[in-house]
Amino acid sequence: MKILVAVKRVVDFNVRVRVKADGSGVETAGVKMSMNPFDEIAVEEAVRLKEKNIASEVVAVSMGADAVQETLRSALAMGADRAIHVALDSEIFPLAAAKLLKAVVEKEKPELVIIGKQAIDDDASQTGQMLAGLLGWGQGTFASKLVIENGFATVTREIDGGLMTVKLKMPCVVTTDLRLNEPRYATLPNIMKARAKPLAKMTAQELGVDITPNMSRLKVEEPKKRKGGGKVKSVEELVDKLKNEAKVI
């Protein structure tokens, strides 16, 4: 069984995000970048399935400028067998990402696609669902447990009311939640080995995908600073403030 894992290069989760002076986006110049944490979980799950002899090959794919190859090398150091870089110069939105992934899936023909439930830069949580829709595959989103048996994927999903278990006929798409696993640290020997692993490069044109954006960003701005709270002496005073000051009731 071949597994395809999509990974994204984002601002490191430990870095305080700053908005550009012109409000056009988030400042990335000179900022530490790393693999999206949810995608690290996806890579870890795929590698574990290979270690259990359930999967025979793990292929990591990412899209963007040449800098994303560093992120792909991180996935290779964690245990992926090879990587695919879809070269892009422009920013990519979820639908275009899903279309590119669909083209890669049709080329690679994996039985399972694992992707983080969301990227921490835009928090869209759309790419996995769109990919499943474009492929016509079943999907198990927000997975906290994944079991592969007899051509089916049993996914335990985290939902508002607790947990839901779905059984999917493969091939299918699974998006990973935080409690699925804890990603390993890449060891120095594996980091060195990752340099020799295959990393193919292709373009959207070669994949035959039109990535013309169907949406545009108007402005990015810092959230308004919250005012400090206060204490009230009675329920009546609380109700009065909620009604006349906050105007929420």
Phi, psi and omega in degrees: 000130177263136178243132174255129180240126178265134180231151182231141176270123183225169173298132182306141186294344178275351184270137175283119184288133178240141179274141177299152183300327181273000178073015183276347181171198181263141181288124179239350181293124179072013182258140178293131179244156179203178178287139176307127185305322179292330177286329173301320178295322179296316178298315181301317182295319179296318180294322178296321178295325176291319180296334177273005181065021175276322177252148179258336182208142177240122181244123178263141179225141177214161181227145181144197179289177184301336182298337181291345177297331175297319178293320178295323177296327176296318177295321178294323179292332178284340178138356176296150185276322178205171186223157177231126177251116174268107188285127178220146176259338185257164176294148182237137179259165188307318183294317178296321178298318179295321179295318179294318178296322178301317180295321178293319178299316180295332179281318185271332180056056175282160176269345182212135172244127177242132183215148177300147184295335179197160173261142186282356177275313180252345179054031185289320182054050184233331191299314180300316181293319179295320179299314179300320179295317180294324180279339187075027180261159171290158181222141174236104186263158177055047186286131172250353175203141181222126178233127179252121180208132171051043177079012179233148173248120176260118187243125171268120185256143174268120180234173184302322184271001182141240182233145175230137178248128179236148178245121187246135172282132181277149007285154182205172179244132178236132174250140193262141175254174187298324188271008179293318179193179174243114184300144179282159170273136178287128179280159180302316177301320180289328176296320178293319179295327183298332181295334182265352181284149184296136175225104182272149180236134178215172181240165177298325180295319179295329179276352179072035183245130175272115183254024176301124184295142177258011178207162180221152179268125181275315184194146174240133180217155179294146175293150179294141179290135181281144176280153179294152179279180179213168180257147176239155185267345182205165177296323180298318179294321178299313180298320180298317181291320178296327183277316189259335180259304180283333181054046177255352176228000000 
